[in-house]
Amino acid sequence: MPTILGQNQYGKAENRVVRITRDGDTHHIKDLNVSVALSGDMDDVHYSGSNANVLPTDTTKNTVFAFAKEHGIESAEQFGIHLARHFVTSQEPIKVARIRIQEYSWERIATSDNSSRFIGSDEVNHSFARKGQELRTTQITYDGEKWEIISGLKDLTVMNSTNSEFWGYVKDRYTTLKEAYDRILCTDVAAAWRYNWTSDDDRMPNWEKSYEQAKKHILQAFAETYSLSLQQTLYQMGSRVINSRSEIDEIRFSLPNNHHFLVDLEPFGLKNDNEVYFAADRPYGLIEATVLRDGVEPQIPVDMTNL
Ligand SMILES: O=c1[nH]c(=O)c2[nH]c(=O)[nH]c2[nH]1
């Protein structure tokens, strides 16, 4: 049966590009998922395998990252327009470029009123929480006498665009990781905390307020900790909650280390001065720990945060 080629397009999908613009101590984030689809005179590659008209999808990926440096990312639309125009006007065989962009929005974390005691007031400008509601969770267990209430949240994505380092770790023959003295720290916070309210005879906590406050302390501790490891940040977040909320005795975290790798733009003659990152989705480091009020028995199950 004879066949003919129908509609076709190709490109690199889901380029996760993060552009940090550093305006002194005030940082701005653009976080995009960019998919490139090109079409045009592509009969030959399908019919005979001749690649003469094919700009590699790998090149389209590089172009996305290089453009993030060269042109910046003013808006998703502006960025997409630059890219689409580039592909169509620079490559004769390419007749149509379709750029799809999803943008992750971030908002600044409001730090605590007394933060200037811990950090310079200008440093609040590098800590962000991703917009979009986190999921609030709770588990209630009652045996007719005692209550166990474990509440928490998941998918609370936060980022520090500076004030994070990681060095001085063990190095064996398989270690290739370079020590980092200024890296992006990004995680999706999953936390579960246990209330010490166990009896109907005791005064019940204000659940709504407690949730809002626990979340606030987690965010502020993340923003205000100068981090030498995600483990250290985790502990700071946990102790901030335990120390500020007398109704909570125990908190467990599961924190993926959402790696952001600096993109090597040298091959394109561009210097990447901590501006353009590749946001990898896997594999990721996974840091998990419980923080307890001194003297209490741990009760939150290990997998409680994997709701
Ligand atoms: O904060 C970190 N903790 C680690 O244990 C670790 N391991 C690693 O490779 N990177 C990091 N980062």
The ligand as an SDF file (V2000), in Angstrom:
LIG
                    3D

 12 13  0  0  0  0  0  0  0  0999 V2000
   22.1140   19.6920   50.7830 O   0  0  0  0  0  0  0  0  0  0  0  0
   22.6060   18.6610   50.3060 C   0  0  0  0  0  0  0  0  0  0  0  0
   22.7310   17.5560   51.0810 N   0  0  0  0  0  0  0  0  0  0  0  0
   23.2650   16.3980   50.6190 C   0  0  0  0  0  0  0  0  0  0  0  0
   23.3670   15.3960   51.3600 O   0  0  0  0  0  0  0  0  0  0  0  0
   23.7150   16.3790   49.2910 C   0  0  0  0  0  0  0  0  0  0  0  0
   24.2850   15.4110   48.5080 N   0  0  0  0  0  0  0  0  0  0  0  0
   24.4900   15.9600   47.2860 C   0  0  0  0  0  0  0  0  0  0  0  0
   24.9850   15.3470   46.3040 O   0  0  0  0  0  0  0  0  0  0  0  0
   24.0600   17.2520   47.2680 N   0  0  0  0  0  0  0  0  0  0  0  0
   23.5770   17.5320   48.4980 C   0  0  0  0  0  0  0  0  0  0  0  0
   23.0220   18.6490   49.0180 N   0  0  0  0  0  0  0  0  0  0  0  0
  1  2  2  0
  2  3  1  0
  2 12  1  0
  3  4  1  0
  4  5  2  0
  4  6  1  0
  6  7  1  0
  6 11  2  0
  7  8  1  0
  8  9  2  0
  8 10  1  0
 10 11  1  0
 11 12  1  0
M  END
$$$$
